[in-house]
Amino acid sequence: MTMRPEHPLWEEFVDRMSGPEGVNFSQEDPDDVKTARWTCSGELRAARAILGTMEGVDMEASLAFFGHYCDCEILLNLVE
């Protein structure tokens, strides 16, 4: 099954992608986007690792659905 917003594990995926095993997103001042910080390998390492632990998720179909080039781009587009 493709990881999409209607997937039962969607919230877990988003939480994990934003946390320390993902891009470790933080924002000191919620009203100031300039205070946003994250880390990114420039690849899909975290997305692949996280999706790989989620039973029944089609990793390649999910990555194609996201259509992005790296972990931080996936996350930043998920929370738009």
N, C-alpha and C positions, 0 to 999 in steps of 0.2 A: 504494500500500500504506500502511495506517495505521501510524504510529509507535507501537509497543507493545513491551513487554519482550521478546517473541520476535523482533522485527525485527532483522536482521543489523547495523543501524547504531545500535541502542539505546544501547550503551555510549558510542559517540562522541557521541550526542545528549546524554546525561546529563553527560558530561565537558564538553562545550561550553557547556551551560546553566549549569553551576556555575562555569565559568571567566570570564575577562575579557570575552568577547563575549556572555556571558549575564548572570548576576546577581553574578558575582565573589564567590562564597561563601567565607568563611573562618571558622575557629573556633580561637581562640588555645589554649584548653584543651579537648581532646576530651571530657573528663569534665564540663564545665560548659557547658550550653547557653546560659547568659547571655553567653558570650564569642563567640557566633555573630554574624557580620556579613555583610551582603549589600546590594546596591543593586537598586532596582526602579523602573521607570518607572510602575508601576501599570497597565501595558498589556501587550500580547503582542508587543512589538517584537522582543525577542531571539528568542523562540520562532519567530516568523514568519521572521526573517532566517536563523536556523540551518536550519530545516526547508526554506526556499527554496533552500538550497545542496545539499540531499541528494536526489540523483537517485531518481526513482521513489516519492517519499513524497507521499501525498495530504495536503496541508497542512490543509485544512478538516476532513477526517475525523479527522486527528490531534488538532487543537485541540478538536474535539467529544469525542473520547475522553478527553482530559485533563479537560475540563469545568471549567476554572478561569478566573479573571478576569485574572490577570497572570502575568508570568514567574516571580516568586519563589514564587508559590503552586504553579505547576506543579512547579518544582524541589523544593520542600519536600515535596510529596506523592509525588514520584518516589522519594525516598530514605527514605521511612518504613519 
